[in-house]
C-alpha cells in the first residue's frame, strides 16, 4: 500500500497515542516543540511504539542504535520513508 505523508503521519500519531496509554493525547502528539519524553512518554511506551511500528510497517528498529528519531511524528515518518515504507 502507498501512503501519503499525511496518511502516514496520522497513522504514526495514532500509534503514539495508543502506545502511551493515554499519557500523550491526540493534540499533544502534533506539538513538535517537545519530544515524546518531555510529554511523559515512558520507556515501556517507547518499546510498545517500536513493536507497533515494526509490526505495522515491517521495519526493524535497533534499540541499541540511535533512536532519537522516535521523539516526534515527523522524524518517525522520515525514518519510515528511509526504510522504503511507501
ChimeraX attribute file (.defattr): number of C-alpha atoms within 10 A of each C-alpha:
attribute: neighborCount
match mode: 1-to-1
recipient: residues
	/A:1	4
	/A:2	8
	/A:3	11
	/A:4	9
	/A:5	14
	/A:6	10
	/A:7	11
	/A:8	21
	/A:9	19
	/A:10	16
	/A:11	16
	/A:12	23
	/A:13	24
	/A:14	16
	/A:15	18
	/A:16	30
	/A:17	20
	/A:18	18
	/A:19	22
	/A:20	22
	/A:21	13
	/A:22	11
	/A:23	17
	/A:24	20
	/A:25	16
	/A:26	15
	/A:27	9
	/A:28	16
	/A:29	20
	/A:30	16
	/A:31	13
	/A:32	13
	/A:33	9
	/A:34	13
	/A:35	18
	/A:36	23
	/A:37	15
	/A:38	10
	/A:39	16
	/A:40	12
	/A:41	20
	/A:42	16
	/A:43	11
	/A:44	11
	/A:45	20
	/A:46	20
	/A:47	13
	/A:48	18
	/A:49	20
	/A:50	22
	/A:51	15
	/A:52	18
	/A:53	20
	/A:54	14
	/A:55	11
	/A:56	12
	/A:57	13
	/A:58	12
	/A:59	17
	/A:60	13
	/A:61	15
	/A:62	9
	/A:63	10
	/A:64	6
	/A:65	7
	/A:66	9
	/A:67	14
	/A:68	10
	/A:69	14
	/A:70	20
	/A:71	20
	/A:72	22
	/A:73	25
	/A:74	18
	/A:75	15
	/A:76	20
	/A:77	22
	/A:78	17
	/A:79	17
	/A:80	20
	/A:81	13
	/A:82	10
	/A:83	13
	/A:84	10
	/A:85	16
	/A:86	13
